[in-house]
Amino acid sequence: MSVGCVLSKPDALPIPDLHLGDAALRSGVSTRIPGRSSTDDSPDCSTYARLTTMPVAPLPGPAGLYTVSVLPRFMLGSERVGWQGTYFTDIAGAPAGTVNHGHERYCIQRCLHPELRRPLRGGSWREVPAGFAVWQAGDECRFHWRQGGRSQFLFIAPALAEAVLERVPRRLVGRGDRDPLRSRVVELIFDALQADLSQGSPAGPLVGESLIAALLVQLTESAQPPPSPLAVPARERAVELMEARLAEPIALEELATAAGVGVRQFSRAFRAATGQSAYQYLLQRRVEHAKGLIAKGLALADVAQQCGFVDQSQLTRTFTRRVGTTPGRYRALIRR
């Protein structure tokens, strides 16, 4: 079983059009899972000698995503979407086990229930409440756990964080599981990431890139000034690129480059100028393009392909949410 494969999909949820930012970068990650499973309270660290490297991103990368003694059940993963420098997964953890690694990337863990943890070096058990644990690149996680359950993880390459934050080195808000973060905005971002993945990412990597960049900005300690609207020529160049690539995946980095600004500035300024995020704008244009092709009598499978949807079912779901009726019924209505 490959780490990150979708074992089951949660119910599809609507993706909130939040006032968020955007980002993209190329990198890759992998996870190492011990070859031996154990739920013993105090396993000998020598039992981790045999490790298996398992890819979890479109591009290969250094090992060390995390190391645990018991393989979790992976319910949802982002490896097929095309995000670069990040990986999101929704897991059902084992009831008990051991974590023993140092983070090479930023890691935001959403604990959906309380959990008991005890340091490997010894000490007493303590309850870690539900919330968000924010681990910095270089932080160490070495503990036993009990009462494990469902968690969501987002791993972010340091190079991506630097690019989104305009290459200003910053620590993210939070102190691991010692001071869990509680934020409604961060909850909404995680919910939207999960919803996009469960729906097959109809806008390609654009949604995930937007949300992850927004999360990075949210977790920086200094406030950001209000964005200035994107200049008309810059906005038109970005829109022209979207129109030319309706049938293909498009990254935020490409849109920002076309506009001649940084990724974070583009995302915030595009919304200030148009009233909607870049990925919502792209989805709307794909649906409008689909309407025109349907009116011309094209088969729905061909419409889906020419409008950048994975398949006809993804076209139907997205079209129905935005238009209020299915593509087939829309075709019947315009023929009357």
Secondary structure, DSSP 8 states (H G I E B T S, - for coil): --TT--S-----------S----------EEEEESS----SS--GGGGSSEEEEE-SSS---S-S--BSS--EEEEE-TTTT-SSEEEEEEE--SEEEEEEE-SSEEEEEESS-EEEEETT----EEE-SEEEEE-TT-EEEEEEES--EEEEEEE-HHHHHHHTTT-----S-BEEEEEE--HHHHHHHHHHHHHHHTT-TTTTHHHHHHHHHHHHHTSSS---------HHHHHHHHHHHHHTTTS---HHHHHHHHTS-HHHHHHHHHHHHSS-HHHHHHHHHHHHHHHHHHTT--HHHHHHHTT-SSHHHHHHHHHHHHSS-HHHHHHHHH-
